[in-house]
Amino acid sequence: MYNVRNVAEGIYWLGASDRRLELFENAYPVPNGMSYNNYVIIDDKTCLVDGIDDAVTRQFMENLDHVLAGRTLDYMVVHHMEPDHCSAIPELLTKYPDMKIVASQKAIQMIDQFYHLKVDAVAVKEKDTLELGKHTLNFIAAPMVHWPEVMMSFDSYTGAFFSADAFGAFGAMSGNIFADEVDWEKDWADEARRYYANIVGKYGAQTTAVLKKASALDIRMILPLHGHLWRKDFNLLLDRYNKWASYTPEKDSVVIFYGSVYGNTANAADILAMKLAEKGLKDVRVYDVSKTTVSELVSRAFEYSKIVFASSTYNAEIFDHMHTLLTDLENHNLSNRTVGIIENGSWAPTAGKKITEILGNMKNMTVLEPLVSVKSSLDGTSLAKLEELADALTAK
């Protein structure tokens, strides 16, 4: 049975949600599932805007049949070639053999790479247009946000901005598909940040360039490929994305990540958190890197201005899960943070030195003194250093 929603004059949402999915891209936990959005424009010509994932193709095809109401499909615009948006292309071409695909030249090349198809395609670039009747799509190049072939488009008739993977979020859709129909700030902002930081976060400069283009448009609706649709609060959304893209923290506070084997490093992290609270700092968070998914930790690192890495020494290296987090943050180009370090080692503590080396590969990371070195468990000397680190973290 079909499940569609009219989102603007002549534009219909055909999306579907996969609530059984546990790992998005086989990497990121999605306890609330994942939504896949696509759209169809009904005008003098019909145009499908992006495809969908294999897992929900059946629902999508039923939705498409209903909206077309017996008409054929003239165009399919491919903004982004990841298979979660394109796996239905072979089936669509079988059902609508006269359908023309409209995409960047790089995307057309990728269609052949994925599906071994030589398609009837129209290659478009920045400022090209596709006229459908009242609706005209104006194409915007968005390379490396977050694949090289990505395009976005703006419908000058309705003010709808088809933003590809930008402005998306993890999570399946409820019955309310618009951000203003739910408490987005309370229930979805964290998942939007986790999505951005992990999926797009490496490409801050490229995202900033696209945000500048978007800010010049008369946007009345933002239609991403994942997550809720936007029809107001654009300044809020653009402000949040500008922060993430420029690696500007949302909160001026401290997040503490610890990797502990027997609990002594965890104890040092908890004592530091208490000291920070006693000194008046609010919103301090503490995470065990062995228990918390890396995608959540990366998201919190993007959120907070100050980070403390507290790690046991393990095989003369950084504790494994902490090392994974640090390399992931480096790979995502995190920058502009103030950092404190706590190391622990019973005979040869080296984690602090190794952490400092990784931080040295990242931009504008200010490492505070002192580096707190614990020998097995906290004693008077290391506790005093912990107090000094708390003072440094709360200094204006």
Secondary structure, 3 states (H helix, E strand, C coil): CCCCEEEECCEEECCEEECCCCEECCCEECCCCEEECCEEEECCCEEEECCCCHHHHHHHHHHHHHHHCCCCCCEEEECCCCHHHHCCHHHHHHHCCCCEEEECHHHHHHHHHHHCCCCCEEECCCCCEEECCCCEEEEEECCCCCCCCCEEEEECCCCEEECCCCCCCCECCCCCCEHHHCCHHHHCHHHHHHHHHHHHCCCHHHHHHHHHHHHCCCCCEEECCCCCEECCCHHHHHHHHHHHHCCCCCEEEEEEEEECCCCHHHHHHHHHHHHHHHCCCCCCEEEECCCCCHHHHHHHHHHEEEEEEEEEEECCEECHHHHHHHHHHHHCCCCCEEEEEEEECCCCCCHHHHHHHHHCCCCCEEECCCCEEECCCCCHHHHHHHHHHHHHHHCC
